[in-house]
């Protein structure tokens, strides 16, 4: 696993927790990896809940399995931000993509309107290169207890990320530090027939069906008491 190899180059002693809902279990030869096999296709957010439930440290770093650590992936910088501010979550950037977005809630007795806008609110006090925002890219450090408090809705099985920050609106204080950068594996077509077949199967589970999109929309409006979303 390329991500794990890159991590070990910079953080050889870091414990890694893997929640895997693949059909075939992974074989990971690393004594500092805790591996949890889930029912096949259980879903992204169910996996996040399982993984985070096993964390025993003050902070937890979330990364995707196709990210690559490099000399700009300074976890200690993110730790410093959380230690010295009131932030609950602080994100970095993935090859320059910060995915910062603001959530603005317009309330009414007939149902609220949630407005999502690109950008941030203000700089983080004491950290001029970091900003306060509502949501960040899928590479972030967080207080473990505060992630557990919000949780990840296990009904969201495919392509879910922003929903966590929407669930945490009003209770999570989120920041973003673009100068902490993690890489991403380049996508190349597989020549090996077996790997190509696995990639095709994997892609199917990464894509929302029309039924799943409709379900996500209905859930989004119902659980957040919304009448509109922009």
C-alpha positions as CSV (number, residue, x, y, z in Angstrom):
1,X,0.0,0.0,0.0
2,X,1.7,3.2,-1.2
3,X,0.0,5.4,1.3
4,X,1.3,3.3,4.2
5,X,4.8,3.2,2.8
6,X,4.9,7.0,2.4
7,X,3.6,7.4,6.0
8,X,6.3,5.2,7.4
9,X,9.0,7.3,5.7
10,X,8.0,10.3,7.8
11,X,6.2,8.8,10.8
12,X,7.5,5.3,11.4
13,X,5.9,4.8,14.8
14,X,2.4,6.1,14.1
15,X,-0.5,3.7,14.7
16,X,-2.8,3.3,11.7
17,X,-6.4,2.0,12.0
18,X,-7.9,0.5,8.9
19,X,-11.6,-0.3,8.5
20,X,-12.1,-2.4,5.4
21,X,-15.4,-3.4,3.8
22,X,-13.8,-5.0,0.7
23,X,-14.9,-8.4,-0.5
24,X,-11.3,-9.7,-0.1
25,X,-9.4,-8.9,3.0
26,X,-6.1,-7.0,2.7
27,X,-2.8,-8.5,3.8
28,X,-0.9,-5.8,5.6
29,X,2.5,-6.6,7.0
30,X,2.9,-3.8,9.6
31,X,2.9,-4.3,13.3
32,X,1.5,-0.8,13.9
33,X,-1.6,-1.3,11.8
34,X,-4.8,-2.3,13.4
35,X,-7.0,-3.9,10.8
36,X,-10.8,-4.3,11.1
37,X,-12.7,-6.3,8.5
38,X,-16.3,-5.2,8.0
39,X,-19.2,-6.8,6.2
40,X,-18.8,-6.4,2.4
41,X,-20.0,-3.0,1.1
42,X,-21.0,-1.7,4.5
43,X,-20.1,1.8,3.5
44,X,-17.9,4.8,4.0
45,X,-19.4,6.4,7.1
46,X,-19.9,3.1,8.8
47,X,-16.2,2.5,8.3
48,X,-15.3,5.9,9.7
49,X,-17.4,5.2,12.8
50,X,-15.7,1.8,13.4
51,X,-12.2,3.3,12.8
52,X,-12.7,6.3,15.1
53,X,-14.3,4.1,17.8
54,X,-10.9,2.4,18.2
55,X,-8.8,5.5,18.6
56,X,-7.3,6.0,22.1
57,X,-5.3,9.1,21.5
58,X,-6.4,12.8,22.0
59,X,-6.2,13.5,18.2
60,X,-7.0,11.5,15.1
61,X,-5.7,12.1,11.6
62,X,-8.0,11.2,8.7
63,X,-6.6,10.3,5.3
64,X,-7.8,8.4,2.3
65,X,-5.9,5.2,1.3
66,X,-4.7,6.8,-2.0
67,X,-3.0,9.8,-0.4
68,X,0.8,10.1,-0.2
69,X,2.8,11.7,2.6
70,X,5.6,14.0,1.7
71,X,8.0,16.5,3.3
72,X,5.1,19.1,3.5
73,X,2.8,16.7,5.3
74,X,3.5,18.2,8.8
75,X,1.1,16.6,11.2
76,X,2.9,18.4,14.1
77,X,1.8,21.8,12.5
78,X,-1.9,20.7,12.7
79,X,-1.4,19.5,16.3
80,X,0.0,22.9,17.2
81,X,-3.0,24.6,15.7
82,X,-5.4,22.4,17.7
83,X,-3.4,22.8,20.9
84,X,-3.4,26.6,20.8
85,X,-6.9,27.4,19.5
86,X,-10.5,26.4,20.1
87,X,-10.7,24.5,16.8
88,X,-12.1,21.0,16.8
89,X,-11.0,20.0,13.3
90,X,-8.2,21.4,11.1
91,X,-7.7,20.4,7.5
92,X,-4.7,20.6,5.2
93,X,-4.7,20.5,1.4
94,X,-4.4,17.6,-1.1
95,X,-2.0,18.8,-3.8
96,X,-3.3,22.3,-3.3
97,X,-7.0,21.5,-3.1
98,X,-8.3,22.8,0.3
99,X,-12.0,22.2,-0.5
100,X,-12.9,25.0,2.0
101,X,-16.6,25.8,2.2
102,X,-18.8,27.9,4.4
103,X,-22.2,26.8,5.7
104,X,-24.8,29.5,6.3
105,X,-28.1,28.6,7.9
106,X,-31.1,30.8,7.3
107,X,-33.8,29.8,9.8
108,X,-37.6,30.0,9.5
109,X,-40.6,28.4,11.2
110,X,-41.5,26.6,7.9
111,X,-38.1,25.0,7.5
112,X,-34.5,26.3,7.2
113,X,-32.4,27.1,4.2
114,X,-28.8,25.9,4.2
115,X,-26.4,27.8,1.9
116,X,-23.0,26.4,1.0
117,X,-20.4,28.8,-0.3
118,X,-16.8,28.3,-1.3
119,X,-14.2,30.0,1.0
120,X,-13.7,30.9,4.6
121,X,-14.8,33.3,7.3
122,X,-11.5,34.8,8.8
123,X,-7.9,34.0,9.7
124,X,-7.2,31.8,12.7
125,X,-5.9,33.8,15.6
126,X,-2.2,33.2,15.9
127,X,-1.9,31.3,12.6
128,X,-2.2,33.8,9.8
129,X,-1.9,31.2,7.0
130,X,-4.9,29.2,8.4
131,X,-8.5,30.2,8.2
132,X,-11.8,29.4,10.0
133,X,-14.3,27.7,7.7
134,X,-17.2,25.2,7.9
135,X,-15.8,22.2,5.9
136,X,-12.5,21.0,4.7
137,X,-10.9,18.4,2.4
138,X,-10.7,14.7,3.3
139,X,-7.4,15.2,5.1
140,X,-7.8,16.6,8.6
141,X,-6.7,16.3,12.2
142,X,-9.4,16.4,14.9
143,X,-10.1,16.0,18.6
144,X,-11.2,12.4,18.8
145,X,-13.9,13.0,21.3
146,X,-15.5,15.7,19.2
147,X,-15.6,13.5,16.1
148,X,-17.2,10.8,18.2
149,X,-19.8,13.3,19.5
150,X,-20.9,14.2,16.0
151,X,-20.4,10.8,14.4
152,X,-20.8,9.7,10.8
153,X,-24.3,8.7,9.7
154,X,-24.0,5.0,8.6
155,X,-26.9,5.4,6.3
156,X,-24.6,7.3,3.9
157,X,-22.8,4.4,2.2
158,X,-21.3,6.0,-0.9
159,X,-19.6,9.3,-1.8
160,X,-20.2,11.1,1.5
161,X,-18.0,13.8,3.1
162,X,-19.6,17.2,3.3
163,X,-22.5,15.6,5.2
164,X,-20.3,15.2,8.3
165,X,-19.6,18.9,8.5
166,X,-23.3,19.7,8.0
167,X,-24.2,17.3,10.9
168,X,-21.5,19.2,12.9
169,X,-22.8,22.7,12.1
170,X,-23.1,24.7,15.3
171,X,-21.1,22.3,17.4
172,X,-17.8,21.8,15.4
173,X,-15.3,24.7,14.9
174,X,-13.4,24.0,11.8
175,X,-10.2,25.4,10.4
176,X,-8.0,24.9,7.3
177,X,-4.2,25.3,6.9
178,X,-3.4,25.1,3.2
179,X,0.4,25.0,3.8
180,X,0.1,21.4,5.2
181,X,0.0,19.4,2.1
182,X,-0.5,15.7,1.3
183,X,0.0,14.1,-2.1
184,X,-2.4,12.0,-4.1
185,X,-1.6,8.9,-6.1
186,X,-1.9,9.4,-9.9
187,X,-4.6,7.4,-11.5
188,X,-3.3,5.1,-14.2
189,X,-5.2,2.4,-16.1
190,X,-4.3,-1.1,-14.9
191,X,-2.6,-3.4,-17.5
192,X,-2.9,-6.5,-15.3
193,X,-6.4,-8.0,-16.1
194,X,-7.0,-9.0,-12.4
195,X,-6.2,-5.6,-11.1
196,X,-8.3,-4.0,-13.9
197,X,-11.3,-6.1,-12.8
198,X,-10.8,-5.1,-9.2
199,X,-10.6,-1.4,-10.2
200,X,-13.8,-1.8,-12.2
201,X,-15.6,-3.3,-9.2
202,X,-14.2,-0.7,-6.9
203,X,-15.4,2.2,-9.2
204,X,-18.9,0.8,-9.1
205,X,-19.0,1.1,-5.3
206,X,-17.6,4.7,-5.5
207,X,-20.5,5.9,-7.6
208,X,-23.9,6.9,-6.3
209,X,-26.9,5.4,-8.1
210,X,-30.0,7.5,-8.8
211,X,-31.8,5.8,-5.9
212,X,-28.9,6.6,-3.5
213,X,-28.8,10.3,-4.7
214,X,-32.6,10.6,-4.0
215,X,-32.2,9.0,-0.6
216,X,-29.3,11.3,0.3
217,X,-31.3,14.3,-0.7
218,X,-34.4,13.2,1.3
219,X,-32.3,12.4,4.3
220,X,-30.4,15.7,4.0
221,X,-33.7,17.7,4.1
222,X,-35.4,15.7,6.7
223,X,-32.7,15.4,9.4
224,X,-31.7,19.1,9.1
225,X,-35.3,20.5,8.9
226,X,-34.6,22.1,5.6
227,X,-37.0,23.5,2.9
228,X,-34.1,24.6,0.6
229,X,-30.4,24.1,0.0
230,X,-28.2,26.2,-2.2
